[in-house]
Amino acid sequence: MKLRVDHETRYIYDAPVVYGLQQLRLRPKDTRGQKVLDWEVAIEGGETQLSYEDHNGNSVDLVGIEPGRTETSIRCVGLIENTEGDGVLGEHKGFLPLWHYRRSSDLTKAGEGVRKLVASLDDSDKGDVGTGHRLSEAILEAVGYEGGNTHAGTTAEEAIEIGTGVCQDHAHIFCSAARLMGLPARYVSGYLMMNDRVEQDASHAWAEAFFEGIGWVGFDISNGYSPDERYIRVATGIDFREAAPISGMRMGGSGEGVLVNLRVEQ
């Protein structure tokens, strides 16, 4: 399956920017079953100052905003070919050891809510990939998918307390619970081609856990299954902050508006 992505994020600032720097993780890489046929990132109102690979193996672009700008945009257009649909990434690669993905973060620190979720799995074999699916089901039952009640800084525990969340929250809860069970786990950001629409409001997020004998396996908790040919894997990290498509800082301009246009289609 070949997927085409057209993703533009436009920022409108209240006042001219004095200095700004944005960190982009918007370039997918070839992985098992995923081949990048074409991918371009275009910047309006800024310039790429540095490109590198971070500690998670993500492709990163540092973009400096042109001083005095009141509007900037980042647009990526690309074509991906997917040939695998089982959600398995396979063996661990990169410089980071597996134990790194067992450690927690501010967004994924396990508390009472996560501990109750893990306890509800009873005596499930923690090394069985089926445990990952049962965990996903338990998370979606406890935290229904609903937008508008959480934000980028919402922790796994806060989302459980609220009782609703979005894909980011589900991925954080999964990572927190999996690590509590001793499994390496990581957050994934990317794209999903939806069957009922082409235009979307935002990119997607899911989680991966490592199982001996199989390797890394993906779990889309919000949709209740593992990633298939409709998914484009872009960046990974301990949590959202390490895999965010766009993050940064600026001086000047007290506020900003953000407009997102995203199309993912076969």
C-alpha angles and dihedrals in degrees: 000000000000119000127195121206128195109178124170127176115189123192122201115193127206091225137012114289116244095191132351138170126189128193114212127199097177104121116096120209135213110273135158105313094358123098124179107222096174135351131168131178117202124192125203116192095012145056134230107247100176139006123197146144115259129216091274092054093253121146107241131191121194110209124193116210114230109251113254095025119141094185136033135172137198118200129180123188122181152146124232130186118208124192104168128067106176099091093237118135094178130205124025115259136179137053098290116092120232092250088066088070092054092065122095133233137202091270096045104037109140118237137160094303095053092043090055091051091052092046090054089065088069113198098344115159102256091206094055116098088220087070088065091057092047089050090051091052092049091050094050091047091052097039113034120206109262130138129221100045100082136040141202092282097048111124126222091252093049091052091052090050092049091048096218135067147140135259092286091056093046091051092049092050091048092051092047094050095042092052090048087057090051097257122133108241137176141187119246129202123193145102137300126200106222120214095220102044145023101202116069138183099225146356121269138251136200139155139251130208129192120235123185112249093019107047126208115003126187126228123191098199095182092058098033102238144073120274115274136180091305093068129090114199112210114159141001137197147144088282143339094295092062094045102034112140091223130012134152151118139258144187119222127030115073095219144008142208122218127208119188126194115183132171124178116178143153 
